[in-house]
């Protein structure tokens, strides 16, 4: 009888451990997915910043050209 109780307790604890291990795997997968999304966002941000810098430089160059044309006309 005591042996049965111990076996049941052991069985319950084993199932709890298995459930916790499964939850841990799921959390690991979620973490990996989140890291992948973060990397994608960082890459997109880096690309956007590069594009923005290029546009700013192009606008500055265009502004200089317009100023030179105005100075030449004066």
N, C-alpha and C positions, 0 to 999 in steps of 0.2 A: 504494500500500500504506500509506504513512504517512498519507495522506489518509483512508483507511478507518478506521484506528485513531483518528485525531482525531475523525472523525464519530461513531464508536461511543462514545468517551469523552464527547463532547458530548451525545450522546443519553442516556447513562446519567446524566449530571449534570442534564440537563433533566428526566428522570423523577424524580430525587431532589428537585429543586426543586418539581415539581408535587405530589409526595407530601407534602413539608413544608408546602406551601401548603394542601393539603387538611387536614392535621393541625391547622394553625393555625386554619382555619375551624371545625373540630370543637371545638377548645379555646375559641374565641370563643363558640360556641353553648352549651357547657357553662358558661362563665362567666356568660353572660346568664341561663341557667336558674337558676344558683345565686343570682344577684342577685335574680331574681324571687322565689325561695323565701325569701330573707332578708327582702325587703320584706314578704312575706306574714306571716312569723313576727313581724317587728317590729310590723306592724299588729295582729296578734292579741294580742301582748303588751301593746300600748298599750290595746287594748280591755279585756283582762283586768285590767290595772292600774286602769282607770277603774271597772270593775265592782267590783273589790275595795274601792276607796276608797268607792264608794257603799254597799256592804254594811257597811263599817266605820262609816260615818256613821250608817246606819240603826240599827245595833246600839248605838252610843253614844246616839242619841236615845231608843231603847227603854229603855236602862239608866237614863237620866235620868228618863223617865216612871215607871218602876218605883220609883225612889228617891223621887220626889215623892209617889207614892201611899202609900208606906210612911211618909213623914214626915207626911202628912195624917192617916193612921190613928193615929199616935202622939200 
